[in-house]
Amino acid sequence: MEQVDFLSAFDKQNSDIDTAVWTNVQPLAARLRPKSFDEYVGQKHLLAPGKLLRRAVEADRFSSIILSGPPGVGKTSLAEIIANSTNSEFVRLSGVTSSVADIRREVANAVTRLQLHSKRTILFVDEIHRFNKSQQDSLLPDVENGNIRLIGATTHNPVFYVVGALLSRSLVFQLEPLSEDDIRTLLERAITNPKAWSDGLVQVDDDAIDFLATACEGDARRALNALELAVSTTPVNADGTIHITIATAHESIQRKIASYGDDGHYDTASAFIKSMRGSDPDAAIYYLAKMLNAGEDIRFIARRIVIFASEDIGNADPRALTLAVSAMQGVDFVGLPEARIILAQAVTYCATAPKSNASYMAINKALEDVEKNRIQPIPYALRDPHSAGGKENQHGKGYIYPHDTGGFAVQDYMSVPVKYYNIPGKGIGYEMKIKERLDYFDSLRKQGVKNE
């Protein structure tokens, strides 16, 4: 198909496209921001009829709202829609650039607006987690007395990044990544929306839309930015249209990257560990791949595998810890991309190894006893006879050296015997042999055998 220069074709055909759209500094995602709940796409768990957030907005019964979720899921758009739905003035501050002075200025304006025009103000703070404690605390009095209605947006878990006093006065809602169908809907709307391009100007192949809907990982802004880049860098055809193929879509979004904010980090690491614990190597490898794709520190992954080898496998397969430590050393020595192979070997071994948390439970119970109960005195036979005053106090007297008695001796090692290392049933993996040995030792103790 013949290609022609974009601007000349634009002029020759005297198109009715709004040229301001092409020169507008606003990104496509900002130009197409929804104005009502009917235009809003996604978050049905919050905005479907009858859901709490929808009811609170429609009844105009809320004082403060915290919206958390990954980038590009509609937090700012939702805040603007809430302002429109409640006939409130919408004022936006940034947690990155705004100061306490900015907050006080906007609060003063809100008070004046309420007194003179009886109009309430929604103060939207984007990235509210960037506000320090004093900045967040400065919002409290005016939230409480109704001078402002606060809507805070954050990509972080608000439990950890928003002060408790503000959190307790807020309705907190978690926004989720958009589904592929949601993204597809947004892209199809954008293609014909006059705020973007004239109807019929942009033609996008179905497989290109499908690719963008998948590759953007639920981030609407990323999908729309990729579409805008594809359109603005593709020459106009002789018939005055711009044709976007899947090849163009691939170039525009470049690389698919997993969504991985703070919660993504912790949630993915949790799923990774639980998949290994559940003996599912396929799921464990998937979460390993997700972490690697998102740029997770390979040493963090290796450390988690080392901990897992002791916490969840333990003596059921003592080789797991050796392998995990070797993997940690190998990863640090080799680096990416080959380190992924070392990690994959360690992960699949740990996922398929027999599992036991007996050692983990043993140390936890022992620590609990040490911290909460009276410390047991050490039996005299076990004390050091070489310490100051050791001989005078008969330290070490009566100690039986187990190597002199076949590797086992019946004697008291604690003043009050307590069992911490409990292997359930007959044991799993190598702990079956350990259980047999422990049962044998117990039988000797019951017999009072001194030498075996």
C-alpha positions, -999 to 999 in steps of 0.1 A, spaced: 0 0 0 14 34 -10 26 55 19 26 93 18 39 120 40 16 125 71 14 163 71 10 167 34 -18 141 33 -33 158 63 -34 191 44 -43 178 10 -74 160 22 -86 190 42 -96 166 70 -119 177 97 -96 163 123 -91 186 152 -55 195 147 -52 206 183 -55 169 192 -23 162 174 -5 190 191 -21 187 225 5 181 252 -20 160 271 -15 123 266 -43 103 251 -51 87 284 -57 121 300 -78 134 270 -101 103 272 -105 104 310 -141 93 318 -166 119 332 -192 96 347 -197 61 361 -213 51 328 -180 59 309 -158 43 335 -144 9 327 -134 -17 353 -136 -20 391 -170 -36 391 -163 -50 425 -165 -14 438 -188 4 413 -215 -21 403 -249 -10 415 -253 -18 452 -216 -19 460 -204 2 489 -184 28 471 -211 34 445 -237 37 473 -216 61 493 -210 84 463 -246 83 451 -259 90 486 -232 117 490 -223 101 524 -185 101 528 -158 123 543 -126 107 532 -116 79 507 -83 62 501 -79 45 467 -51 20 464 -40 0 435 -14 -4 408 -7 23 382 -32 29 353 -63 13 369 -83 45 372 -77 60 406 -75 97 394 -104 92 370 -126 77 398 -118 107 420 -129 131 393 -161 112 387 -168 113 425 -163 150 424 -187 154 394 -213 131 409 -214 151 442 -212 185 425 -180 192 444 -150 214 434 -121 191 424 -87 202 436 -56 181 429 -23 180 449 7 158 444 23 139 472 56 144 454 56 182 449 30 196 473 39 210 507 20 218 539 17 254 527 0 241 496 -24 221 517 -32 251 539 -38 273 509 -63 248 493 -80 243 526 -85 281 530 -99 282 495 -122 253 503 -135 271 534 -142 303 514 -159 283 486 -182 266 512 -191 299 529 -197 319 498 -211 294 474 -222 265 496 -200 242 474 -179 215 490 -144 207 479 -128 173 472 -91 175 478 -74 148 457 -39 139 468 -22 118 442 6 95 456 -5 103 492 21 78 504 48 104 495 34 128 522 54 125 554 36 120 588 34 158 595 19 165 560 -7 137 565 -15 149 600 -21 184 587 -51 171 568 -68 156 599 -85 187 614 -101 198 582 -112 162 573 -128 159 607 -147 192 606 -158 188 570 -138 217 555 -126 193 528 -134 158 515 -101 140 510 -95 114 483 -60 99 485 -45 77 458 -16 54 463 1 25 446 13 12 480 -5 -6 508 -22 22 528 -20 2 560 18 8 559 20 42 542 -10 62 555 -11 74 592 -35 54 614 -55 85 624 -62 94 588 -68 58 578 -94 53 606 -114 83 592 -114 70 557 -132 44 535 -104 23 520 -109 7 486 -85 -16 466 -86 -11 428 -75 -41 408 -57 -43 374 -81 -41 345 -91 -73 327 -81 -79 291 -118 -73 281 -117 -39 299 -85 -28 281 -100 -40 248 -131 -19 254 -110 12 262 -89 7 231 -119 2 208 -135 34 222 -103 54 217 -101 44 180 -134 62 173 -134 89 200 -134 124 185 -112 136 214 -86 113 200 -90 110 162 -117 114 136 -139 84 131 -124 62 104 -89 78 105 -73 50 127 -77 14 118 -63 -12 142 -62 -49 135 -80 -72 160 -48 -91 168 -30 -58 175 -58 -48 200 -56 -83 216 -18 -79 220 -20 -45 236 -48 -57 259 -26 -86 271 8 -69 271 -2 -39 292 -8 -61 323 -41 -43 333 -26 -8 330 -50 13 309 -26 42 307 1 20 293 -22 6 267 -35 40 255 0 54 255 12 25 233 -18 31 209 -10 68 208 26 62 200 17 37 173 -7 62 156 16 92 159 46 74 143 28 56 116 26 73 81 -9 80 67 -19 58 38 -30 72 4 -66 68 14 -61 90 45 -62 63 71 -36 51 96 -33 13 98 -20 -3 130 -8 -39 126 4 -62 154 40 -56 143 34 -19 150 18 -27 183 48 -48 193 72 -20 185 51 6 204 49 -13 237 84 -29 233 85 -53 262 58 -68 283 66 -62 320 48 -78 349 29 -55 372 50 -53 403 45 -26 429 52 -30 466 22 -52 471 32 -71 440 66 -78 455 53 -92 487 23 -110 471 44 -126 445 71 -137 470 43 -151 492 28 -171 463 63 -183 453 70 -197 488 35 -212 492 38 -229 458 70 -246 468 55 -255 502 26 -270 483 49 -291 462 38 -274 429 70 -269 408 51 -254 379 35 -226 400 68 -220 418 86 -217 384 59 -193 371 63 -170 401 101 -172 398 97 -161 362 74 -132 372 99 -120 397 128 -122 372 108 -104 346 99 -76 370 136 -71 379 135 -86 414 169 -88 431 181 -124 424 199 -124 458 165 -118 475 151 -148 456 181 -170 465 178 -160 502 142 -170 502 150 -204 488 177 -209 515 153 -200 542 126 -223 527 151 -252 526 153 -252 564 119 -239 573 98 -261 551 120 -290 541 144 -293 570 156 -328 579 131 -344 556 158 -338 530 190 -323 545 204 -320 509 180 -292 501 198 -267 523 232 -276 508 217 -271 473 200 -239 483 232 -224 497 252 -235 467 225 -219 445 228 -186 465 266 -186 460 263 -195 423 237 -168 416 260 -142 432 290 -155 412 273 -159 378 247 -132 377 219 -129 351 208 -141 327 224 -175 335 215 -172 372 179 -180 362 189 -216 355 205 -220 389 175 -206 406 152 -228 386 171 -259 396 169 -249 433 132 -241 430 122 -273 413 142 -294 438 127 -276 468 92 -278 454 94 -316 449 114 -324 480 96 -340 511 84 -314 535 89 -310 572 86 -279 594 96 -298 626 129 -279 630 111 -246 624 84 -254 650 111 -267 675 131 -235 676 99 -213 677 86 -233 707 120 -232 725 123 -195 720 88 -190 733 97 -209 765 130 -190 769 112 -156 765 81 -163 786 91 -189 812 117 -191 838 151 -201 824 161 -236 833 193 -241 853 219 -261 835 225 -295 851 258 -296 869 271 -325 848 269 -303 817 285 -272 831 321 -263 822 346 -275 848 373 -252 834 354 -220 842 362 -198 872 351 -217 902 340 -247 881 360 -273 900 350 -259 934 313 -261 924 317 -296 910 309 -285 875 310 -314 851 309 -340 878 290 -372 868 291 -363 830 290 -394 808 311 -390 776 288 -405 749 317 -416 727 328 -439 756 294 -456 756 287 -463 720 275 -428 710 246 -426 735 243 -420 772 213 -418 794 217 -386 814 198 -354 820 205 -326 795 178 -303 808 166 -297 844 130 -301 832 128 -323 801 107 -308 773 101 -322 738 106 -296 710 116 -316 680 84 -335 672 83 -355 640 46 -363 632 36 -398 625 63 -420 611 81 -390 595 86 -380 559 117 -385 538 150 -387 558 131 -378 590 117 -413 589 152 -426 598 156 -398 624 123 -408 639 134 -444 642 166 -433 659 148 -410 683 123 -438 692 152 -461 698 169 -436 721 137 -431 740 134 -468 746 169 -469 760 161 -440 784 130 -458 796 152 -488 803 177 -467 821 205 -481 799 239 -464 806 259 -481 780 249 -495 746 
